[in-house]
Protein backbone atom coordinates (compact mmCIF):
# COMPACT_ATOMS: atom_id res chain seq x y z
CA UNK A 1 0.00 0.00 0.00
CA UNK A 2 1.68 3.16 -1.21
CA UNK A 3 1.03 6.71 -0.02
CA UNK A 4 -1.65 8.68 -1.87
CA UNK A 5 -0.42 9.67 -5.34
CA UNK A 6 -0.47 13.39 -4.51
CA UNK A 7 1.71 12.82 -1.41
CA UNK A 8 4.46 10.70 -2.99
CA UNK A 9 6.29 13.60 -4.74
CA UNK A 10 6.42 15.56 -1.47
CA UNK A 11 7.79 12.59 0.50
CA UNK A 12 10.36 11.78 -2.18
CA UNK A 13 11.44 15.42 -2.31
CA UNK A 14 11.85 15.50 1.49
CA UNK A 15 13.92 12.33 1.42
CA UNK A 16 16.33 13.72 -1.17
CA UNK A 17 16.51 17.09 0.57
CA UNK A 18 17.08 15.85 4.11
CA UNK A 19 18.79 12.46 3.75
CA UNK A 20 20.32 11.65 0.39
CA UNK A 21 22.60 14.69 0.39
CA UNK A 22 24.31 13.36 3.52
CA UNK A 23 23.96 9.62 2.94
CA UNK A 24 23.77 9.24 -0.85
CA UNK A 25 22.29 5.75 -1.12
CA UNK A 26 20.16 6.53 -4.19
CA UNK A 27 20.80 8.16 -7.56
CA UNK A 28 18.10 10.82 -7.81
CA UNK A 29 17.66 10.98 -11.62
CA UNK A 30 17.49 7.19 -11.91
CA UNK A 31 15.08 6.95 -8.97
CA UNK A 32 12.78 9.67 -10.33
CA UNK A 33 12.83 8.07 -13.77
CA UNK A 34 11.73 4.73 -12.26
CA UNK A 35 9.06 6.48 -10.19
CA UNK A 36 7.71 8.32 -13.23
CA UNK A 37 7.54 5.00 -15.11
CA UNK A 38 5.50 3.64 -12.14
CA UNK A 39 8.00 0.84 -11.68
CA UNK A 40 6.83 0.40 -8.08
CA UNK A 41 3.52 -1.02 -9.34
CA UNK A 42 5.16 -4.06 -10.94
CA UNK A 43 8.59 -4.37 -9.29
CA UNK A 44 8.43 -5.38 -5.62
CA UNK A 45 12.09 -4.50 -5.04
CA UNK A 46 11.73 -0.93 -6.29
CA UNK A 47 8.38 -0.72 -4.48
CA UNK A 48 10.11 -1.54 -1.21
CA UNK A 49 12.73 1.13 -1.82
CA UNK A 50 9.96 3.64 -2.58
CA UNK A 51 8.11 2.74 0.64
CA UNK A 52 11.28 3.34 2.66
CA UNK A 53 11.97 6.62 0.89
CA UNK A 54 8.41 7.71 1.71
CA UNK A 55 8.80 6.57 5.33
CA UNK A 56 11.96 8.65 5.72
CA UNK A 57 10.50 11.65 3.88
CA UNK A 58 7.46 11.50 6.17
CA UNK A 59 9.61 12.55 9.11
CA UNK A 60 9.90 16.02 7.57
CA UNK A 61 6.32 16.30 6.31
CA UNK A 62 3.57 18.13 8.18
CA UNK A 63 0.76 16.31 6.36
CA UNK A 64 -1.23 14.19 8.89
CA UNK A 65 -1.63 11.42 6.29
CA UNK A 66 1.93 10.30 7.07
CA UNK A 67 0.94 9.19 10.57
CA UNK A 68 0.02 5.71 11.74
CA UNK A 69 -3.55 5.37 12.91
CA UNK A 70 -5.09 2.39 14.65
CA UNK A 71 -6.77 0.27 12.04
CA UNK A 72 -4.68 1.52 9.09
CA UNK A 73 -3.34 -1.92 8.27
CA UNK A 74 -6.37 -3.95 9.28
CA UNK A 75 -8.87 -1.82 7.37
CA UNK A 76 -6.63 -1.10 4.39
CA UNK A 77 -6.76 2.66 4.84
CA UNK A 78 -4.24 4.73 2.95
CA UNK A 79 -4.27 7.66 5.34
CA UNK A 80 -6.25 9.91 3.02
CA UNK A 81 -8.69 11.09 5.68
CA UNK A 82 -7.85 14.79 6.01
CA UNK A 83 -10.04 15.30 9.08
CA UNK A 84 -7.69 13.47 11.41
CA UNK A 85 -6.71 15.42 14.52
CA UNK A 86 -3.15 14.97 15.68
CA UNK A 87 -1.44 15.89 18.91
CA UNK A 88 2.32 16.44 19.07
CA UNK A 89 2.93 12.95 20.48
CA UNK A 90 1.41 11.35 17.36
CA UNK A 91 4.18 12.59 15.08
CA UNK A 92 6.59 9.88 16.28
CA UNK A 93 4.73 7.47 13.99
CA UNK A 94 5.46 9.42 10.80
CA UNK A 95 6.16 6.95 8.01
CA UNK A 96 5.66 3.85 10.15
CA UNK A 97 2.79 2.50 8.05
CA UNK A 98 5.09 2.36 5.02
CA UNK A 99 8.16 1.13 6.88
CA UNK A 100 6.41 -1.93 8.32
CA UNK A 101 5.36 -3.14 4.87
CA UNK A 102 8.97 -3.77 3.84
CA UNK A 103 10.56 -7.09 4.70
CA UNK A 104 14.32 -6.95 4.86
CA UNK A 105 14.76 -10.61 3.98
CA UNK A 106 12.01 -10.98 1.41
CA UNK A 107 13.02 -14.26 -0.16
CA UNK A 108 15.19 -17.27 0.46
CA UNK A 109 18.87 -16.48 0.40
CA UNK A 110 19.42 -18.86 -2.55
CA UNK A 111 19.53 -16.19 -5.27
CA UNK A 112 22.30 -13.66 -4.70
CA UNK A 113 21.19 -10.32 -3.32
CA UNK A 114 20.97 -7.37 -5.66
CA UNK A 115 21.33 -3.62 -5.49
CA UNK A 116 17.80 -3.12 -4.18
CA UNK A 117 18.45 -5.56 -1.31
CA UNK A 118 21.42 -3.47 -0.22
CA UNK A 119 19.50 -0.21 -0.54
CA UNK A 120 16.60 -1.65 1.46
CA UNK A 121 18.97 -2.64 4.27
CA UNK A 122 20.57 0.83 4.30
CA UNK A 123 17.30 2.76 4.18
CA UNK A 124 15.76 0.52 6.87
CA UNK A 125 18.74 1.13 9.14
CA UNK A 126 18.46 4.89 8.64
CA UNK A 127 14.75 4.79 9.49
CA UNK A 128 15.35 2.69 12.61
CA UNK A 129 18.04 5.07 13.87
CA UNK A 130 15.34 7.69 14.30
CA UNK A 131 12.87 5.33 15.97
CA UNK A 132 12.23 4.48 19.60
CA UNK A 133 14.52 1.44 19.17
CA UNK A 134 17.60 2.83 17.42
CA UNK A 135 19.69 -0.16 18.49
CA UNK A 136 17.80 -2.28 15.95
CA UNK A 137 19.52 -0.31 13.19
CA UNK A 138 22.82 -2.02 14.00
CA UNK A 139 21.29 -5.43 13.36
CA UNK A 140 19.81 -4.30 10.06
CA UNK A 141 23.10 -2.65 9.10
CA UNK A 142 24.92 -5.88 9.88
CA UNK A 143 22.54 -7.79 7.63
CA UNK A 144 23.17 -5.19 4.91
CA UNK A 145 26.91 -5.60 5.27
CA UNK A 146 26.59 -9.38 4.94
CA UNK A 147 24.42 -8.96 1.84
CA UNK A 148 27.04 -6.61 0.38
CA UNK A 149 29.72 -9.20 1.00
CA UNK A 150 27.56 -11.94 -0.53
CA UNK A 151 27.22 -9.97 -3.74
CA UNK A 152 30.91 -9.05 -3.67
CA UNK A 153 30.42 -5.31 -3.21
CA UNK A 154 33.65 -5.23 -1.18
CA UNK A 155 35.73 -6.50 -4.12
CA UNK A 156 37.02 -4.29 -6.91
CA UNK A 157 36.74 -7.03 -9.53
CA UNK A 158 32.97 -7.32 -8.96
CA UNK A 159 32.34 -3.98 -10.63
CA UNK A 160 33.92 -4.67 -13.99
CA UNK A 161 30.70 -6.06 -15.55
CA UNK A 162 28.21 -3.54 -14.12
CA UNK A 163 26.80 -0.32 -15.53
CA UNK A 164 28.54 2.67 -13.92
CA UNK A 165 25.52 3.95 -11.99
CA UNK A 166 24.73 0.54 -10.49
CA UNK A 167 28.42 0.07 -9.65
CA UNK A 168 28.52 3.38 -7.80
CA UNK A 169 25.28 2.66 -5.93
CA UNK A 170 26.64 -0.74 -4.82
CA UNK A 171 29.77 0.93 -3.50
CA UNK A 172 27.74 3.53 -1.64
CA UNK A 173 25.56 0.89 0.02
CA UNK A 174 28.58 -1.15 1.06
CA UNK A 175 30.46 1.81 2.51
CA UNK A 176 27.37 3.05 4.35
CA UNK A 177 26.95 -0.36 6.00
CA UNK A 178 30.65 -0.70 6.83
CA UNK A 179 30.97 2.79 8.27
CA UNK A 180 27.63 2.70 10.11
CA UNK A 181 28.77 -0.37 12.00
CA UNK A 182 32.12 1.21 12.72
CA UNK A 183 33.65 -1.91 11.29
CA UNK A 184 37.38 -2.23 11.03
CA UNK A 185 37.95 -2.55 7.31
CA UNK A 186 41.15 -4.58 7.74
CA UNK A 187 40.65 -7.73 5.70
CA UNK A 188 37.14 -6.67 4.69
CA UNK A 189 38.02 -4.88 1.45
CA UNK A 190 39.90 -6.54 -1.39
N, C-alpha and C positions, 0 to 999 in steps of 0.2 A: 504494500500500500504506500504509494508515493504521496508527497505533499500536494495540495491543490496546485493546479497548473500555473495559476497566477502568482503563487508564492515561491515556486522553485527558482526563478531567476534572482529573486532577492536573496534567498538562502545561499545560492551558489556565489553570488557577488560578495556576500559577507564572508564566506569561507576564503575566497581568494584574497580579499582585502585584509583579513585579520589573521589568517593562518599561513597560507601558501607562500607569502613573501618571506616568512621566517623559517618555515619548514617546507621546502618546495618538493612535495611528494608528487604533485600532479603537473602536467603540462597544460596550461590554460587553453591555448588554441585547440589542441587535440581534444581536450575534455569538452569544450563548448561545441566543437564540431560533432562529437558523438551525441551530445545532449540534443542538439538541433535535429539530428537525424533520428531522434527518439530511440536510440540504441537500448536504453534502459527497459523498453517494453518487450524486447525479445532476447536480451542478453543478461542473464542473471548476475554474472560477474560485474558488468558495468553498472547494473541496477544496484548492487550492493555498495559499490563505490559511491554512487549518487546518493543513496540513503545516508551514508556516513558524512558526505559533504554537507547534506542538508541538516543533519544532526549537529554538526559543528557550527554551521552558519546560523542555526537557530539560537545559539548562545548570544548572538549580537543583534537579534531581531526583536522588535517590540510588538510584534503581531501575536495576539493570544492564541492563534491557531497552532503555534509551535509547541504548546504545552501539552503535557500528558493529562488526560482526564480519565477518571474511573469509567470503565466501560468502553474506552476507545477501541481496544483490541477485540473484546468480546462482541461488541455490536457492529464492528466494521466501520466506525466513524472515521472520517478523514480530518476532523478538526476544523471543518468549515463553518461551524456555528459561531457567528460573530458576536452573539449576545452573551458570551461567557464572561463572567466577572472573575477577576484574578487579584489575589492579594500578593504582596511582595514575596511571600514564602513559596508561592507556586512557581516562580520562575526557575527554581532549581531543576525542574523537569524539562526544560527547554531541549527539544530534540530527542528526548528519550524514546518516544513512540517510533522513531525511525531507526534509532540505534539498535533497539532490541529485535528488530526484524532481520538483522544481519548475523549470520552464523560464521564464525571465524573458520572453523573446519567444516566446510560445507559438503565435502565428499570424502570418500575413502582416499587414503594417501597413496594409492597405487599410481595414478597419473602424476607426473611431476607438477609441482605448483607453477603458476604463471605470474605474470606481472600484477594482475588484479589481486591475486592472493596476497602478495607482498604489500600492495597498497592498502588492502582491507586491514591487514594486521597493523600497519602504521597508523592509519586513520582511527582505528578502534582504540589503540593505545593513547592517542592524543585525546580522544573523547573521554576516556576513563581517567586520565590525569586531572580533568576538571570535575570529576564526579565526587560523590561522598565516599567512594572507595578507590582513591587514587593508586593504592598499592596493587590493584588488579592490573594496572597498565604494565607493570614489570613482567607479569606472566605473559600477557599478550605480546609484548615486545620480544620476549624470549622465543615465543612461538614464531614470530615474524623472522627473527634471526635464523632460526632453524630452517624455516622455509627458504630463506635466501641462500643458505648453505646448500640445501637440497637441489636448488636450481643452478647452483654454481655462481651466484652473483658475487661471490668473494674472489673469483678467479678471473684474471685478465683474459684468458683464452676463451672464456664463455661468450664474450661480446663480439667476436669476430663475425658471426653469422647473423647478427641482429640489425634491424633498422636503427639508425642513430638515436632517434627519440626514445624508442623502447629501451635501448642500451642505457641511455642516461637516466631514465626513470628507474630502471633496475638498480643502478648504482646508488641513486638517491635513497631508495627504500632500504637497501642494505646498510648504508652509512647511517641513516636515521636509527635503525634498530641497534646497530653496534654502539653508537654513541649514546643512545638513550639508556642502554643498560650499563654504560660506563665500562664496557668490556675492554680488557686488555687485548689489543689487536695482534700481539705477538703470536705467530703461528696461525692466525685466523685468516690473514690475507695472503694470497699467493701472488 
